[in-house]
Amino acid sequence: MHALPSKLTLAGLLVLVPAVTGCASTLPDGSPNPDPLEAVNRKVFWFNDKVDFFVLEPLAHCWDKIAPKSAQSSINNFFVNLRWPISFVSNLLQGKLRAAGTETARFVINSTAGVLGLFDPATRWGIEERHEDLGEAFGKWGIPSGPYLVVPLFGPSTPRDGVGSIAEIPLSPTYYAQEPYAWYAGDLVNWRALNLEEIAKAKERSFDWYVFVRNAYLQSRAAKVKDSDVQDPYVAPEEGGDDLYDTGDPDDTGDDLYDLDFDDEVPS
């Protein structure tokens, strides 16, 4: 999931990768099985889902009552903006020089006119994001993803994406901040609050929540490696609008250029 990236310790992943990369099996029709570790993955997925239900989701509901959607969207924009070094390097590694330049332009614009990335004027000016990560870069190099993995507390991944996530750690500005895990936790809770309804609806409509998450993750990652135009299945679609500093809140009329609606009445 978008909010649950695989950021294991290097030592932990080095233990996992040899164990899983050798796993391979086929389905009854002879096609490759992307989830040969399903029996173990389902147990880890069950654990993660309980952590989400008893810890993360209640925190997200509390935050959702405190902070209006416009403020949550601005915080999400802030953390997305901080991922510029990862996207810049990933684009360069794929030879996407124009995309790397576009991401740099977005970072400069959103960090200045967008008030440290709280707003996204770059998109309003027609400078669309060209976000990439190291897992995608490795995929473009022809490195196979390996079997599907569910990592305790961190969610869906693959060996390729897991190694990519670890390599991204020193590229993240929050890695050098005091209490980096507090920054990560804040980003995670805020993202979960933004997607409370979307995730609840997905759970209600899915016959098997595990299969839904697995298929959505694998299909999304495969499409991104191929540069297909797909919507991240774990992120709420952005609402349209003409306001330069639109935060993504459908109720935000944009009357105040920098209005975050912090004084909105908290619903009872």
VEXBA-72137 format. One line per 5 residues: number of its first residue (from 1); for each residue x, y, z of N, C-alpha, C, CB. Coordinates in pm, whole numbers, plus 50000, padded with zeros to 5 digits. Glycine has a CB too. Example, Ala and Ser with C-alpha at 12.3 -4.5 7.8 and 13.67 -1.06 7.14 Angstrom:
1> 51319/49431/50780/51230/49550/50780/51320/49670/50780/51131/49553/50905 ~ 51285/49775/50708/51367/49894/50714/51290/50003/50787/51408/49940/50572
END
This chain:
1> 50084/49882/50000/50000/50000/50000/50088/50124/50000/49905/50000/50121 ~ 50027/50230/49946/50104/50353/49936/50157/50397/50071/50020/50462/49876 ~ 50081/50384/50177/50121/50430/50308/50203/50329/50383/50003/50466/50386 ~ 50220/50216/50326/50295/50113/50395/50411/50066/50309/50204/49996/50430 ~ 50507/50152/50276/50618/50111/50193/50711/50019/50268/50693/50231/50142
6> 50777/49928/50197/50867/49834/50261/50999/49903/50293/50890/49712/50172 ~ 51015/49946/50417/51138/50009/50461/51196/49925/50574/51115/50156/50506 ~ 51232/49803/50540/51295/49715/50635/51437/49762/50659/51293/49570/50586 ~ 51499/49711/50765/51641/49738/50781/51716/49659/50676/51689/49701/50924 ~ 51835/49704/50642/51914/49637/50539/51943/49494/50579/52044/49712/50512
11> 51978/49474/50706/52009/49339/50751/51889/49247/50739/52059/49341/50895 ~ 51771/49300/50774/51651/49219/50766/51619/49177/50624/51535/49292/50823 ~ 51636/49267/50530/51604/49233/50392/51706/49135/50335/51598/49359/50307 ~ 51831/49151/50372/51933/49060/50322/51906/48917/50369/52072/49106/50367 ~ 51837/48905/50481/51798/48772/50528/51680/48720/50446/51763/48774/50678
16> 51588/48809/50413/51467/48768/50342/51491/48735/50196/51364/48875/50352 ~ 51568/48818/50127/51579/48805/49983/51628/48668/49937/51671/48910/49931 ~ 51736/48613/49992/51778/48482/49945/51673/48374/49966/51904/48441/50012 ~ 51593/48391/50071/51493/48290/50103/51377/48291/50004/51440/48310/50243 ~ 51343/48411/49954/51224/48420/49870/51255/48419/49721/51149/48543/49903
21> 51373/48464/49681/51401/48470/49539/51414/48331/49478/51527/48548/49514 ~ 51438/48233/49562/51447/48098/49509/51314/48029/49499/51538/48018/49594 ~ 51209/48094/49548/51076/48035/49544/51013/48057/49407/50986/48094/49655 ~ 50968/47953/49347/50900/47966/49218/50804/47851/49201/51002/47971/49100 ~ 50691/47879/49147/50592/47775/49120/50504/47823/49007/50508/47741/49248
26> 50420/47734/48958/50330/47768/48850/50188/47737/48890/50367/47694/48721 ~ 50094/47805/48825/49952/47780/48847/49909/47658/48765/49867/47904/48808 ~ 49789/47604/48791/49744/47486/48716/49748/47504/48564/49605/47450/48757 ~ 49730/47627/48515/49733/47648/48371/49874/47664/48316/49651/47770/48336 ~ 49973/47651/48404/50111/47660/48359/50171/47798/48366/50122/47611/48222
31> 50092/47899/48399/50144/48035/48409/50217/48052/48542/50030/48139/48396 ~ 50312/48147/48549/50388/48168/48673/50297/48211/48787/50497/48272/48651 ~ 50326/48160/48903/50250/48197/49022/50318/48316/49089/50237/48078/49120 ~ 50254/48434/49093/50319/48551/49152/50323/48547/49304/50248/48675/49108 ~ 50252/48451/49364/50242/48447/49510/50267/48307/49565/50104/48496/49554
36> 50387/48254/49544/50415/48119/49595/50421/48113/49747/50545/48069/49538 ~ 50433/48228/49811/50440/48232/49957/50306/48270/50019/50546/48331/50001 ~ 50197/48242/49949/50066/48287/49993/50031/48241/50134/49961/48240/49897 ~ 50064/48121/50168/50028/48070/50302/50090/48157/50412/50075/47924/50318 ~ 50216/48192/50394/50283/48278/50493/50234/48422/50480/50436/48273/50476
41> 50221/48468/50355/50177/48605/50333/50040/48634/50394/50172/48633/50185 ~ 49951/48536/50386/49818/48557/50443/49824/48574/50594/49727/48440/50407 ~ 49911/48503/50659/49924/48518/50806/49978/48657/50840/50019/48408/50864 ~ 50078/48701/50765/50134/48834/50790/50031/48941/50757/50263/48856/50707 ~ 49957/48919/50648/49853/49014/50608/49747/49025/50717/49789/48971/50475
46> 49708/48912/50776/49610/48913/50885/49661/48996/51002/49579/48768/50931 ~ 49789/48978/51035/49850/49054/51144/49848/49204/51113/49994/49006/51170 ~ 49892/49238/50992/49895/49379/50953/49755/49441/50956/49956/49394/50813 ~ 49656/49363/50911/49519/49414/50908/49467/49440/51049/49427/49315/50835 ~ 49506/49356/51143/49465/49377/51283/49534/49501/51340/49498/49253/51369
51> 49660/49521/51307/49730/49642/51353/49662/49766/51296/49879/49638/51310 ~ 49622/49756/51170/49552/49868/51109/49418/49892/51179/49530/49842/50959 ~ 49346/49785/51206/49212/49796/51265/49217/49852/51408/49143/49660/51265 ~ 49313/49804/51488/49316/49841/51629/49403/49964/51659/49366/49725/51710 ~ 49495/49999/51569/49587/50110/51598/49576/50221/51493/49732/50058/51603
56> 49609/50187/51369/49620/50292/51267/49486/50356/51234/49682/50234/51142 ~ 49384/50274/51212/49254/50329/51175/49194/50417/51285/49158/50218/51142 ~ 49199/50376/51414/49148/50466/51519/49224/50599/51524/49156/50396/51656 ~ 49357/50594/51508/49434/50718/51507/49392/50805/51389/49586/50687/51500 ~ 49369/50740/51274/49328/50815/51155/49191/50880/51177/49324/50723/51032
61> 49100/50809/51242/48968/50867/51269/48981/50988/51363/48874/50761/51332 ~ 49068/50978/51462/49089/51091/51554/49145/51211/51478/49184/51051/51669 ~ 49244/51185/51394/49304/51293/51316/49203/51352/51219/49428/51242/51240 ~ 49117/51268/51165/49016/51315/51070/48916/51408/51137/48943/51197/51007 ~ 48891/51387/51264/48800/51476/51337/48866/51608/51374/48750/51406/51463
66> 48999/51604/51390/49072/51724/51430/49104/51813/51310/49200/51687/51503 ~ 49154/51750/51204/49204/51825/51089/49106/51816/50972/49342/51774/51047 ~ 49070/51928/50911/48985/51924/50791/49059/51861/50675/48937/52065/50754 ~ 48985/51816/50576/49046/51750/50461/49147/51840/50390/48939/51706/50362 ~ 49120/51970/50387/49213/52061/50321/49349/52060/50389/49156/52203/50319
71> 49350/52054/50522/49476/52049/50595/49546/51915/50572/49452/52071/50746 ~ 49468/51806/50571/49526/51674/50545/49588/51669/50406/49419/51565/50558 ~ 49519/51727/50307/49571/51729/50171/49701/51808/50163/49468/51788/50075 ~ 49708/51919/50236/49829/52000/50235/49946/51925/50299/49805/52132/50309 ~ 49919/51854/50405/50024/51775/50469/50071/51665/50375/49975/51714/50602
76> 49977/51601/50307/50014/51499/50209/50099/51559/50098/49888/51432/50150 ~ 50061/51679/50050/50140/51748/49948/50282/51773/49997/50073/51880/49910 ~ 50295/51810/50124/50426/51838/50182/50517/51716/50175/50411/51884/50327 ~ 50464/51601/50214/50545/51480/50214/50574/51431/50072/50477/51370/50294 ~ 50478/51447/49982/50502/51410/49842/50613/51496/49784/50373/51426/49758
81> 50613/51624/49819/50716/51716/49769/50854/51675/49817/50685/51859/49812 ~ 50861/51621/49938/50989/51579/49994/51047/51457/49923/50973/51550/50142 ~ 50967/51390/49843/51017/51273/49770/51088/51311/49640/50902/51179/49741 ~ 51108/51439/49619/51174/51482/49496/51310/51415/49473/51193/51632/49499 ~ 51399/51405/49573/51530/51342/49545/51515/51199/49493/51616/51341/49671
86> 51419/51124/49548/51398/50986/49505/51352/50983/49360/51295/50915/49595 ~ 51255/51067/49329/51202/51070/49193/51307/51120/49094/51079/51158/49187 ~ 51384/51219/49133/51487/51276/49046/51591/51170/49010/51555/51396/49113 ~ 51642/51101/49111/51745/50998/49088/51687/50882/49008/51802/50948/49222 ~ 51564/50841/49040/51502/50729/48970/51481/50761/48822/51368/50694/49034
91> 51440/50883/48792/51425/50923/48652/51559/50925/48580/51359/51061/48643 ~ 51661/50976/48647/51794/50979/48585/51845/50839/48554/51894/51052/48676 ~ 51822/50746/48647/51869/50609/48628/51799/50541/48511/51847/50529/48755 ~ 51684/50593/48471/51612/50538/48356/51636/50619/48229/51463/50532/48386 ~ 51722/50719/48239/51750/50802/48123/51638/50898/48089/51777/50716/48006
96> 51549/50923/48183/51437/51014/48160/51477/51155/48204/51309/50966/48237 ~ 51558/51220/48122/51613/51349/48159/51503/51457/48166/51721/51391/48059 ~ 51411/51453/48071/51304/51553/48073/51217/51536/48197/51219/51543/47946 ~ 51186/51411/48232/51105/51385/48350/51178/51430/48476/51069/51236/48360 ~ 51309/51408/48481/51387/51452/48596/51383/51604/48607/51534/51404/48585
101> 51390/51672/48493/51381/51818/48494/51243/51865/48536/51415/51873/48358 ~ 51140/51795/48492/51004/51830/48529/50984/51817/48680/50903/51742/48455 ~ 51034/51707/48736/51022/51688/48880/51098/51795/48957/51073/51549/48918 ~ 51212/51836/48904/51289/51944/48969/51213/52075/48964/51427/51960/48901 ~ 51153/52104/48849/51074/52227/48836/50957/52225/48934/51023/52244/48692
106> 50890/52110/48945/50778/52099/49038/50826/52122/49181/50712/51960/49025 ~ 50940/52067/49216/50991/52081/49352/51021/52228/49383/51117/51996/49372 ~ 51085/52296/49291/51119/52438/49312/50992/52522/49324/51208/52490/49197 ~ 50898/52500/49233/50774/52579/49234/50693/52552/49360/50690/52548/49110 ~ 50675/52425/49393/50592/52391/49508/50659/52425/49640/50557/52244/49505
111> 50792/52427/49642/50863/52462/49765/50863/52612/49790/51006/52411/49759 ~ 50840/52691/49686/50840/52837/49699/50698/52891/49689/50929/52902/49589 ~ 50644/52894/49568/50507/52942/49550/50407/52854/49624/50471/52948/49402 ~ 50441/52729/49644/50353/52635/49713/50374/52628/49862/50369/52501/49657 ~ 50452/52721/49917/50473/52731/50062/50526/52599/50120/50341/52769/50133
116> 50650/52569/50088/50718/52450/50139/50648/52321/50098/50728/52456/50291 ~ 50577/52327/49987/50513/52206/49936/50376/52179/49991/50598/52091/49966 ~ 50322/52270/50072/50188/52248/50126/50081/52257/50018/50158/52349/50236 ~ 50112/52329/49911/50020/52342/49799/50088/52294/49672/49972/52488/49785 ~ 50011/52275/49569/50063/52220/49444/50032/52311/49325/50004/52080/49419
121> 50090/52432/49323/50065/52521/49210/50123/52468/49080/50122/52657/49239 ~ 50227/52382/49087/50289/52330/48966/50187/52257/48879/50406/52235/49002 ~ 50103/52177/48942/50000/52106/48866/49903/52204/48803/49924/52007/48956 ~ 49868/52309/48875/49776/52410/48822/49837/52483/48704/49738/52509/48931 ~ 49969/52485/48696/50037/52549/48584/50066/52450/48471/50167/52614/48631
126> 50010/52332/48483/50026/52233/48376/50154/52152/48383/50020/52301/48246 ~ 50226/52160/48494/50349/52083/48510/50314/51957/48589/50462/52167/48584 ~ 50279/51853/48516/50233/51730/48579/50349/51651/48639/50157/51643/48478 ~ 50321/51580/48746/50426/51505/48813/50474/51389/48726/50378/51453/48948 ~ 50600/51357/48740/50662/51244/48671/50734/51157/48775/50763/51293/48560
131> 50655/51123/48877/50715/51052/48990/50759/50912/48953/50617/51046/49105 ~ 50877/50876/48998/50931/50741/48981/50997/50701/49112/51033/50734/48860 ~ 51013/50571/49134/51089/50524/49249/51194/50424/49202/50996/50461/49356 ~ 51282/50385/49293/51392/50298/49253/51344/50158/49215/51494/50288/49365 ~ 51235/50113/49274/51180/49984/49234/51139/49985/49087/51060/49947/49321
136> 51081/50097/49042/51046/50111/48901/51171/50114/48814/50962/50237/48879 ~ 51273/50185/48862/51398/50192/48785/51459/50053/48769/51498/50287/48853 ~ 51460/49977/48877/51514/49841/48869/51433/49756/48770/51515/49774/49008 ~ 51302/49776/48770/51216/49704/48676/51249/49741/48532/51069/49732/48705 ~ 51276/49868/48508/51313/49912/48374/51446/49852/48330/51319/50065/48369
141> 51532/49823/48425/51661/49759/48393/51645/49610/48363/51758/49777/48508 ~ 51524/49559/48381/51501/49418/48353/51514/49327/48473/51594/49372/48249 ~ 51529/49385/48591/51539/49304/48712/51400/49252/48747/51599/49386/48832 ~ 51380/49122/48758/51248/49068/48791/51204/49108/48931/51247/48915/48779 ~ 51075/49117/48950/51024/49162/49079/51042/49057/49188/50877/49197/49067
146> 51041/48931/49148/51043/48826/49248/50903/48802/49301/51138/48861/49363 ~ 50886/48709/49392/50752/48675/49442/50693/48786/49528/50757/48547/49522 ~ 50564/48789/49532/50492/48884/49616/50523/48858/49762/50340/48875/49590 ~ 50543/48966/49837/50573/48956/49979/50480/49047/50058/50720/48991/50007 ~ 50439/49002/50174/50371/49090/50269/50465/49103/50388/50229/49033/50312
151> 50514/49224/50408/50614/49249/50512/50543/49292/50640/50716/49357/50467 ~ 50578/49232/50755/50514/49271/50881/50521/49422/50904/50578/49198/50997 ~ 50406/49482/50930/50389/49623/50961/50406/49716/50840/50486/49663/51067 ~ 50462/49668/50731/50490/49755/50617/50409/49721/50493/50635/49749/50585 ~ 50343/49608/50492/50252/49580/50384/50310/49513/50262/50191/49703/50343
156> 50241/49527/50145/50280/49455/50023/50409/49504/49964/50172/49466/49921 ~ 50485/49411/49907/50611/49445/49843/50655/49327/49758/50719/49482/49948 ~ 50773/49339/49703/50844/49231/49636/50991/49248/49671/50821/49232/49478 ~ 51074/49146/49649/51217/49166/49678/51276/49286/49604/51295/49041/49640 ~ 51237/49305/49477/51290/49418/49401/51248/49552/49462/51244/49411/49255
161> 51119/49563/49496/51071/49688/49553/51126/49710/49693/50919/49690/49556 ~ 51146/49600/49766/51203/49613/49899/51344/49666/49896/51200/49480/49969 ~ 51427/49613/49805/51563/49664/49790/51559/49810/49746/51644/49578/49689 ~ 51467/49841/49655/51453/49980/49611/51417/50073/49724/51349/49990/49501 ~ 51326/50030/49811/51285/50113/49924/51400/50139/50020/51169/50047/49998
166> 51484/50037/50041/51599/50055/50129/51699/50152/50067/51667/49919/50158 ~ 51720/50139/49938/51813/50229/49870/51763/50373/49871/51837/50183/49727 ~ 51632/50391/49883/51574/50525/49885/51591/50595/50019/51429/50518/49850 ~ 51617/50520/50124/51620/50579/50258/51717/50697/50267/51657/50473/50360 ~ 51844/50684/50223/51934/50800/50233/51898/50914/50138/52075/50756/50206
171> 51807/50892/50045/51763/50998/49954/51647/51078/50013/51722/50939/49819 ~ 51590/51032/50122/51475/51098/50182/51521/51204/50283/51384/50996/50250 ~ 51477/51330/50268/51517/51434/50363/51478/51403/50507/51455/51565/50323 ~ 51366/51333/50528/51324/51303/50664/51419/51206/50734/51184/51246/50663 ~ 51501/51134/50657/51598/51042/50714/51700/51118/50799/51669/50962/50604
176> 51726/51243/50762/51826/51323/50831/51765/51415/50936/51904/51405/50732 ~ 51633/51411/50949/51566/51493/51049/51569/51423/51185/51420/51523/51007 ~ 51547/51502/51289/51536/51441/51421/51408/51358/51427/51538/51550/51532 ~ 51416/51245/51491/51302/51154/51503/51240/51122/51368/51196/51214/51595 ~ 51316/51061/51276/51261/51033/51142/51138/50943/51144/51367/50968/51056
181> 51130/50853/51243/51014/50765/51249/50887/50841/51287/51039/50652/51348 ~ 50904/50951/51359/50788/51033/51392/50734/51100/51266/50826/51140/51498 ~ 50823/51142/51177/50780/51199/51050/50706/51094/50967/50900/51254/50972 ~ 50763/50975/50964/50699/50867/50889/50562/50834/50946/50787/50742/50889 ~ 50553/50828/51079/50426/50797/51144/50322/50904/51113/50445/50782/51296
186> 50365/51029/51117/50273/51137/51086/50221/51130/50944/50339/51271/51109 ~ 50310/51101/50850/50271/51085/50710/50173/50970/50695/50394/51062/50621 ~ 50201/50860/50763/50117/50740/50753/49977/50764/50807/50182/50625/50827 ~ 49968/50822/50926/49837/50848/50987/49758/50947/50902/49853/50901/51132 ~ 49825/51049/50851/49757/51148/50768/49705/51084/50639/49852/51265/50736
191> 49787/50999/50576/49744/50930/50455/49624/50839/50482/49859/50849/50395 ~ 49630/50770/50596/49519/50680/50631/49390/50758/50653/49553/50597/50758 ~ 49401/50876/50714/49284/50959/50735/49226/51007/50603/49319/51078/50823 ~ 49311/51040/50509/49266/51085/50377/49191/50976/50302/49384/51132/50295 ~ 49223/50851/50331/49168/50740/50255/49078/50648/50337/49279/50660/50197
196> 49022/50701/50445/48934/50619/50529/48817/50563/50449/48883/50701/50646 ~ 48748/50648/50377/48629/50603/50304/48665/50511/50189/48552/50723/50252 ~ 48772/50544/50116/48810/50463/50000/48846/50321/50042/48927/50528/49926 ~ 48923/50308/50150/48964/50176/50195/48846/50098/50251/49074/50187/50302 ~ 48757/50167/50323/48639/50100/50377/48551/50047/50264/48558/50196/50466
201> 48532/50127/50159/48451/50082/50046/48516/49965/49974/48427/50198/49948 ~ 48650/49971/49959/48720/49862/49892/48706/49732/49970/48868/49897/49874 ~ 48713/49741/50102/48697/49621/50185/48556/49563/50172/48727/49653/50333 ~ 48458/49651/50170/48319/49605/50160/48292/49535/50026/48223/49723/50178 ~ 48352/49585/49920/48323/49535/49786/48410/49416/49746/48340/49644/49687
206> 48518/49394/49818/48608/49286/49780/48562/49153/49841/48752/49317/49824 ~ 48563/49049/49760/48527/48917/49809/48637/48863/49900/48502/48820/49691 ~ 48762/48889/49864/48877/48846/49943/48972/48966/49951/48949/48719/49880 ~ 48979/49031/50067/49059/49152/50084/49207/49127/50055/49042/49207/50225 ~ 49255/49011/50093/49395/48978/50066/49422/48976/49916/49431/48842/50128
211> 49336/48908/49840/49354/48897/49695/49341/49034/49630/49252/48799/49635 ~ 49246/49114/49677/49229/49248/49622/49357/49330/49636/49112/49320/49691 ~ 49413/49332/49757/49534/49411/49781/49651/49358/49700/49570/49411/49931 ~ 49666/49226/49698/49776/49166/49621/49765/49200/49473/49777/49015/49640 ~ 49648/49178/49414/49632/49202/49271/49646/49351/49237/49496/49151/49223
216> 49589/49435/49323/49599/49580/49299/49744/49625/49304/49516/49657/49402 ~ 49818/49574/49401/49958/49613/49415/50041/49566/49295/50016/49557/49545 ~ 50029/49438/49262/50109/49383/49153/50074/49447/49019/50090/49231/49145 ~ 49945/49467/48994/49904/49529/48868/49950/49674/48860/49752/49521/48853 ~ 49940/49745/48973/49983/49884/48975/50133/49895/48951/49945/49950/49108
221> 50210/49810/49016/50355/49815/49000/50396/49777/48859/50422/49722/49101 ~ 50333/49675/48802/50365/49634/48665/50334/49746/48566/50288/49507/48627 ~ 50220/49814/48588/50182/49923/48499/50279/50039/48510/50040/49970/48530 ~ 50326/50068/48631/50418/50180/48648/50553/50151/48584/50438/50210/48796 ~ 50599/50027/48591/50725/49992/48525/50713/50010/48374/50766/49846/48559
226> 50592/49980/48321/50568/49994/48178/50525/50135/48140/50463/49894/48134 ~ 50521/50225/48239/50479/50364/48217/50336/50373/48167/50571/50430/48117 ~ 50251/50281/48212/50110/50289/48177/50045/50397/48262/50039/50153/48197 ~ 49941/50458/48208/49869/50563/48279/49763/50499/48365/49808/50666/48182 ~ 49798/50474/48492/49703/50409/48583/49689/50491/48710/49748/50265/48616
231> 49574/50480/48774/49548/50544/48901/49593/50452/49012/49399/50581/48916 ~ 49672/50506/49106/49713/50427/49221/49588/50379/49294/49805/50510/49316 ~ 49567/50247/49308/49443/50196/49367/49427/50228/49514/49435/50049/49349 ~ 49534/50275/49580/49525/50303/49722/49515/50451/49753/49643/50245/49793 ~ 49511/50534/49650/49507/50678/49671/49377/50734/49619/49627/50747/49603
236> 49313/50816/49700/49188/50876/49657/49213/50966/49537/49122/50957/49771 ~ 49130/50955/49431/49149/51041/49314/49132/51187/49350/49051/51003/49204 ~ 49215/51271/49287/49210/51413/49316/49088/51476/49250/49338/51481/49268 ~ 49032/51572/49321/48919/51646/49266/48971/51757/49176/48829/51704/49378 ~ 48900/51786/49070/48941/51894/48982/48913/52028/49045/48871/51883/48847
241> 48970/52133/48988/48949/52267/49041/49037/52366/48971/48974/52271/49190 ~ 49002/52493/48981/49077/52596/48912/49165/52676/49007/48983/52687/48841 ~ 49152/52654/49136/49229/52732/49230/49376/52691/49224/49174/52716/49373 ~ 49464/52791/49213/49607/52763/49203/49657/52685/49321/49685/52892/49190 ~ 49601/52711/49438/49647/52646/49561/49543/52547/49612/49678/52749/49669
246> 49472/52484/49523/49371/52384/49560/49438/52272/49636/49298/52330/49435 ~ 49382/52238/49751/49441/52135/49835/49380/51999/49811/49426/52170/49979 ~ 49281/51989/49723/49218/51861/49698/49089/51843/49774/49311/51751/49732 ~ 49053/51944/49857/48929/51934/49933/48813/51978/49845/48935/52020/50062 ~ 48716/51889/49816/48605/51925/49728/48519/52037/49784/48519/51805/49702
251> 48527/52062/49917/48448/52167/49979/48523/52299/49985/48406/52125/50117 ~ 48648/52300/49939/48729/52420/49942/48698/52505/49820/48880/52386/49948 ~ 48639/52622/49841/48599/52708/49729/48715/52787/49674/48490/52802/49772 ~ 48825/52792/49747/48941/52863/49697/48930/53013/49713/48964/52829/49555 ~ 48838/53062/49799/48823/53206/49814/48945/53269/49879/48699/53236/49896
256> 49010/53196/49966/49131/53246/50030/49249/53170/49973/49124/53231/50185 ~ 49346/53244/49923/49458/53182/49851/49530/53078/49934/49555/53287/49805 ~ 49548/53105/50062/49624/53013/50146/49537/52955/50258/49744/53085/50207 ~ 49407/52958/50243/49317/52913/50349/49326/52762/50365/49174/52955/50319 ~ 49360/52720/50488/49367/52577/50519/49244/52531/50596/49493/52545/50598
261> 49154/52625/50627/49031/52590/50698/49057/52525/50833/48947/52497/50614 ~ 49162/52573/50904/49190/52514/51034/49081/52548/51137/49326/52562/51085 ~ 48999/52648/51107/48895/52687/51201/48760/52624/51169/48882/52837/51203 ~ 48760/52531/51074/48635/52465/51042/48579/52395/51165/48656/52364/50929 ~ 48449/52390/51172/48385/52324/51285/48412/52175/51278/48234/52353/51287
266> 48457/52120/51388/48485/51977/51395/48353/51902/51407/48578/51943/51514 ~ 48328/51804/51318/48202/51731/51326/48191/51653/51453/48185/51640/51209 ~ 48073/51648/51507/48054/51575/51633/48034/51428/51605/47935/51630/51711
END
